[in-house]
Amino acid sequence: MAVPPRKALTGLVAATFTPMTAKGDVNLSVIGPYVDYLVLKQGIHNIFVNGTTGEGMSLSVDERKALAEEWCRQGKGKVDHVIVHVGCLSLRESQELARHAAGIGADGIAVISPSFFKPPSTGALLQFLQEVASAAPHVPFYYYHLPDVTGVKICAQAVLQGAQELIPSFQGLKFSSRDLLDFGQCVHSSPRSWQMLYGVDEQLLSALVLGAHGAVGSTYNYMGSVVNGMLAAFEKGDVAQARKIQGLTWL
């Protein structure tokens, strides 16, 4: 049975950094002010925790749990979505983090492909994603597509086609690749209720033209207010202004 869609995950999503102390410990005390900064200064109302920007794959399971808990606690009532990345090289650890995210009230979970022993086929990748999703069956699930880092060159469109049947909680995609053809095909062939989020900040305008519903990225931590201006210009049909902002921001 499919998970009923919650509030749509659209607009900008800040892929948050993980604050650390000088000794290399996770610094949870910074997260409350960090949330306020994103909301009040950058106009960001969605966050993506323990992803690439947050160095989640380099943290222990306990550190990732502590961070997810604090982001959910500090974000409650202030942000619309806290999406927790739970992907690991280990299926069991991914499932453990998925269950934990469900227990702390995360608004969604995301999973990247394993990248050491790589899935050799679309079916193998889908089986991994399905088994992680099954650990938190009532939490919206997003596939995190990052082929340049994982080395898994399976087209995202093929994953999405299989996910529709295998993962009832599937709600969308974080597409972090420069392959705009693949992204456009994902948008075109997916259910309208799914959220297609683009993850290469400097190509965002191109992805918007192809139908992206929003974007997840590191630069939105400190340039969110500027990029929100680009989104507003694009929505009004002022492509010239959107191009100007794109150029001033990244080119």
Salt bridges, closest charged atoms under 4 A:
ASP36 OD1 - LYS78 NZ 2.83
GLU69 OE2 - HIS100 NE2 2.71
GLU70 OE2 - ARG73 NH2 2.89
ASP80 OD2 - LYS7 NZ 3.38
GLU96 OE2 - LYS65 NZ 2.70
ASP148 OD1 - LYS153 NZ 3.55
ASP182 OD2 - HIS145 NE2 3.92
GLU202 OE2 - ARG178 NH2 2.80
